[in-house]
Amino acid sequence: MIDQELCLNFNFKKMQCRKCQESCHAGCIDENLQIKSTDCNQCGLCLTACPTEAVAIAGYTSKALTDLRGQVPQIGIVCRKNNSDSSWPCLGFVDGQLLLGLVAEGKEVVIDTTSCEGCKPDVAVYLKMIVDQTNGILRAAQKNSVRQEKVPVKIQEKGISRRAFFGQLLGAAVETVREVARPSDSRPERLERSALRDKVKNVFSETNLHQPTAVFTGLSISSRCQGCGICTKFCAPKAITSIDRVAEIDLFHEPLGCTGCGVCVAHCPVQAINLRSADVLVRHKVITAQLPRCSHCGELYQPVNNAVVCLECMLKNNHAILR
């Protein structure tokens, strides 16, 4: 399902985000962002594509992610096809920031893609790109790379105590009762990754990249910018910030905080903003915008939308504030 409270298209009139639909090779997401669950192959690619984590698929839960993070001494990411005990239906849910977050916790990470090409070729291509991009950042940060190899299935010990046996039996019974009691139209739990993103920001913020990376979103602003600051107000994660210097405004961007949602692009009144692969990770100044002068009084002002006069002159002369 898609949570309309989080989906950009249901919160901003100007947004026409189609990232989930474009990522879906099964064609189960229509133009109205309705999901035909019977066609879904649970690949998880839409989970990584959605910038607001509005998409939820059965089998991908925050609890499963917590369990994954608790693995020692290394984390083995494997799908159910390769290990029936795995929590993950497929590995399309994996993105570069998730891998970096696991490494940031001091873990050695192995991802099992041995069956991907024969099972879901689109997922195999995606994962190869993501692991290569992630490892580029890890090399720059002088940290161990994520390995793509077979994750061995853990063999349970043959011996089991009487207490453990009945504990497992009781646990299975409780889970069965929950499944029966749960409404048939219950909403799947969302897979939230905010804790791992915070880890990434703490560990990799000073990493000097050797080349641009698609793992994070970069931002450029053209000289058309008038310093209205609307982008800073629409940026929910506060990845775009500003410093007012009276006659001009400095605009900053933090790639590690940016979700690549594109809300700033859609709402820029002069179409000055573009998103691209990040070439730096540290918070940095993107542009110094010179404030325009009011066409009526000649004073410097911070424009509202495409207005050519300052707010004071608008009110004084009964101009429409928004054209």
C-alpha positions in Angstrom: 0.0 0.0 0.0 0.9 3.7 -0.3 0.4 5.9 2.7 -1.3 9.0 1.3 -0.4 10.9 4.5 3.3 10.6 3.5 3.1 10.5 -0.3 4.3 13.7 -1.9 1.5 13.8 -4.6 -1.2 13.8 -1.9 0.5 16.6 0.0 1.7 19.0 -2.7 -0.5 20.1 -5.6 2.6 20.8 -7.8 4.2 17.4 -7.2 3.9 14.7 -9.8 6.3 12.1 -8.3 6.2 8.8 -10.2 9.3 7.2 -8.6 7.5 4.2 -7.2 5.7 3.5 -10.5 8.8 4.0 -12.6 10.8 1.5 -10.4 8.1 -1.2 -10.6 9.0 -3.7 -13.3 6.0 -5.8 -12.5 3.6 -3.0 -13.6 1.5 -3.2 -10.5 1.3 0.5 -9.7 -1.0 2.6 -11.9 -1.2 6.3 -12.8 -3.3 7.0 -9.7 -0.7 5.3 -7.5 -2.9 2.4 -6.7 -1.2 -0.9 -6.2 -2.7 -4.1 -7.7 -1.3 -6.4 -5.0 -2.0 -9.6 -7.0 0.6 -8.5 -9.6 3.2 -7.5 -7.0 6.3 -9.8 -7.0 7.5 -8.3 -3.7 10.9 -7.2 -5.2 11.0 -4.1 -2.9 12.4 -1.7 -5.5 9.6 0.8 -4.8 10.6 0.9 -1.2 14.0 2.3 -2.1 12.6 4.6 -4.8 10.1 6.4 -2.5 11.8 9.5 -0.9 9.3 9.7 1.9 9.0 5.9 2.8 5.3 6.1 2.0 5.3 2.6 0.4 4.8 -0.5 2.5 5.0 -4.1 1.4 4.2 -7.2 3.5 7.4 -8.8 4.7 9.5 -5.7 4.9 9.3 -4.4 8.5 11.3 -2.3 10.9 11.6 -5.3 13.2 13.3 -7.3 10.5 15.7 -4.4 10.0 16.4 -4.3 13.7 17.0 -8.0 13.7 19.4 -7.6 10.8 21.4 -4.9 12.6 21.7 -7.2 15.6 23.6 -9.9 13.7 27.2 -10.6 14.8 30.0 -10.8 13.9 29.0 -9.9 10.4 25.7 -9.0 8.8 24.5 -11.3 6.0 21.7 -9.9 3.8 20.0 -12.8 2.1 16.5 -13.3 0.6 14.1 -16.1 1.3 15.0 -17.9 -2.0 18.5 -18.5 -0.7 17.6 -18.9 2.9 14.0 -19.9 3.9 14.7 -18.4 7.4 15.3 -14.9 6.0 12.9 -12.1 6.8 13.3 -10.6 3.3 11.2 -11.7 0.3 13.7 -10.1 -2.0 16.7 -7.7 -1.8 15.4 -4.8 -3.9 14.8 -3.0 -0.6 18.5 -2.5 -0.1 19.9 0.9 -0.9 23.3 2.5 -0.6 22.4 4.4 2.6 21.2 1.3 4.3 24.5 -0.4 3.5 26.5 2.6 4.7 24.5 2.7 7.9 25.3 -0.9 8.7 29.0 -0.3 8.0 28.8 2.9 10.1 27.7 0.7 13.1 31.1 -1.1 12.8 29.7 -4.2 11.0 31.1 -6.3 8.2 28.4 -6.6 5.6 27.9 -9.4 3.1 25.0 -9.4 0.6 24.0 -12.6 -1.2 23.1 -11.8 -4.8 23.9 -15.3 -6.1 20.3 -16.0 -7.2 19.2 -12.5 -8.3 20.1 -12.7 -12.0 18.1 -15.9 -12.5 15.2 -14.8 -10.3 14.7 -11.1 -10.9 17.3 -9.7 -13.4 16.2 -6.1 -12.8 17.0 -6.4 -9.1 20.4 -8.0 -10.0 21.3 -5.0 -12.2 20.1 -2.5 -9.5 22.0 -4.3 -6.7 25.3 -4.4 -8.7 25.0 -0.6 -9.3 24.2 0.1 -5.6 27.0 -2.1 -4.2 29.6 -0.5 -6.6 28.5 3.0 -5.7 28.5 2.2 -2.0 31.9 0.7 -2.2 33.3 3.8 -3.9 32.2 5.8 -0.9 33.6 3.2 1.5 37.0 3.2 -0.2 37.1 7.0 0.0 36.3 6.7 3.7 39.0 4.0 4.1 36.4 1.4 5.4 35.8 -2.2 4.5 33.8 -2.8 1.4 30.5 -4.6 1.2 31.0 -8.1 -0.2 28.8 -9.8 -2.7 29.0 -13.5 -2.0 27.0 -16.5 -0.8 25.8 -16.2 2.8 26.0 -19.6 4.5 22.8 -20.9 6.0 23.1 -21.2 9.8 22.6 -24.8 10.8 20.6 -25.2 13.9 22.1 -27.5 16.6 20.5 -30.9 16.7 20.2 -30.8 20.5 17.4 -28.7 21.9 16.3 -28.4 25.5 12.8 -29.2 26.7 12.3 -25.6 27.7 13.5 -24.3 24.4 11.2 -26.7 22.5 8.1 -25.6 24.4 9.2 -22.0 24.1 9.3 -22.3 20.3 6.0 -24.1 20.2 4.3 -21.4 22.3 5.8 -18.7 20.1 4.5 -20.4 17.0 1.0 -20.7 18.6 0.9 -17.0 19.5 1.9 -16.0 16.0 -0.8 -18.2 14.5 -3.4 -16.6 16.8 -2.2 -13.1 15.7 -2.5 -14.0 12.0 -6.0 -15.3 12.5 -7.1 -12.3 14.6 -5.5 -9.8 12.2 -8.1 -8.2 9.8 -7.7 -9.3 6.2 -7.3 -5.7 5.0 -4.7 -4.8 7.6 -2.0 -2.3 6.4 1.5 -3.7 6.1 4.1 -2.1 8.4 6.4 0.5 6.8 10.2 -0.1 6.7 11.7 2.9 8.4 15.4 3.6 8.0 15.8 7.0 9.8 18.1 5.5 12.5 20.6 4.2 9.9 20.5 7.6 8.0 21.5 9.3 11.2 24.5 6.9 11.6 25.5 7.7 8.0 25.5 11.4 8.7 27.6 11.0 11.8 30.3 8.8 10.1 30.5 9.9 6.5 29.9 13.7 6.6 33.6 14.5 6.1 34.3 11.9 3.4 35.9 13.3 0.3 34.4 11.7 -2.8 36.6 10.7 -5.7 33.7 10.8 -8.2 30.0 11.7 -8.1 27.7 9.1 -6.5 24.1 8.3 -7.1 23.8 7.0 -3.5 23.2 10.7 -2.4 21.5 13.6 -4.1 23.3 16.7 -5.0 21.8 20.1 -5.8 22.7 22.9 -8.2 21.1 26.4 -8.4 21.4 28.6 -11.4 22.0 32.3 -11.6 18.2 32.8 -12.1 17.9 32.4 -8.3 16.5 35.6 -6.6 17.0 34.4 -3.1 13.3 34.1 -2.2 14.1 31.2 0.1 11.1 29.2 -0.8 13.2 26.1 -1.2 14.3 26.2 2.4 10.8 26.4 3.6 9.6 23.4 1.5 12.6 21.2 2.4 11.2 18.9 5.1 14.5 17.3 6.1 16.2 20.8 6.2 18.8 19.8 3.7 18.6 23.3 2.2 19.4 26.1 4.5 20.2 29.8 4.1 22.1 32.7 5.7 20.7 36.2 5.2 23.5 38.7 4.5 21.3 41.8 4.0 22.0 42.4 0.3 22.4 38.8 -0.6 21.5 35.3 0.6 23.8 32.3 0.9 22.1 29.0 0.2 23.6 25.7 1.5 22.9 22.1 0.8 23.6 18.9 2.8 23.5 15.8 0.6 23.5 13.4 3.6 20.2 14.9 4.7 18.6 15.2 1.2 16.0 12.6 0.2 15.9 13.7 -3.4 12.2 14.2 -3.2 12.2 17.1 -5.7 9.7 19.3 -3.8 12.2 22.2 -4.0 12.4 21.8 -7.8 8.7 21.8 -8.2 8.1 24.9 -6.1 11.0 27.1 -7.3 9.2 30.1 -8.9 12.1 30.7 -11.4 13.0 27.1 -12.1 16.5 27.6 -10.8 17.0 24.3 -9.0 18.3 21.0 -10.4 19.0 17.6 -8.7 21.8 15.4 -9.7 24.3 12.8 -8.3 26.2 14.2 -5.3 29.9 15.1 -5.8 30.4 16.1 -2.2 28.9 14.9 1.1 29.7 17.7 3.4 27.2 20.6 3.9 28.3 23.3 1.4 27.3 26.6 -0.1 25.6 26.2 -3.4 25.1 29.8 -4.4 25.1 33.4 -3.2 22.0 35.0 -4.5 21.8 38.7 -5.0 18.6 40.2 -3.8 16.6 42.2 -6.5 15.6 45.8 -6.2 11.9 46.7 -6.0 10.8 48.1 -9.4 8.6 50.7 -7.5 10.8 52.0 -4.7 14.2 50.8 -5.7 15.0 49.2 -2.4 16.5 45.7 -2.0 13.9 43.1 -1.1 13.4 39.3 -0.7 10.8 38.5 -3.4 7.6 36.6 -2.9 7.1 34.2 -5.8 7.7 36.2 -9.1 6.8 39.6 -7.7 8.8 42.5 -9.0 7.9 44.8 -6.2 8.6 44.5 -2.4 5.9 43.5 0.0 5.5 47.0 1.4 4.9 48.4 -2.1 2.5 45.6 -2.8 0.4 46.5 0.2 0.7 50.2 -0.5 -0.4 50.0 -4.1 -2.9 47.1 -3.7 -0.8 44.8 -5.9 -1.7 41.1 -5.8 0.9 39.4 -3.5 0.9 36.3 -5.5 0.6 36.5 -9.3 
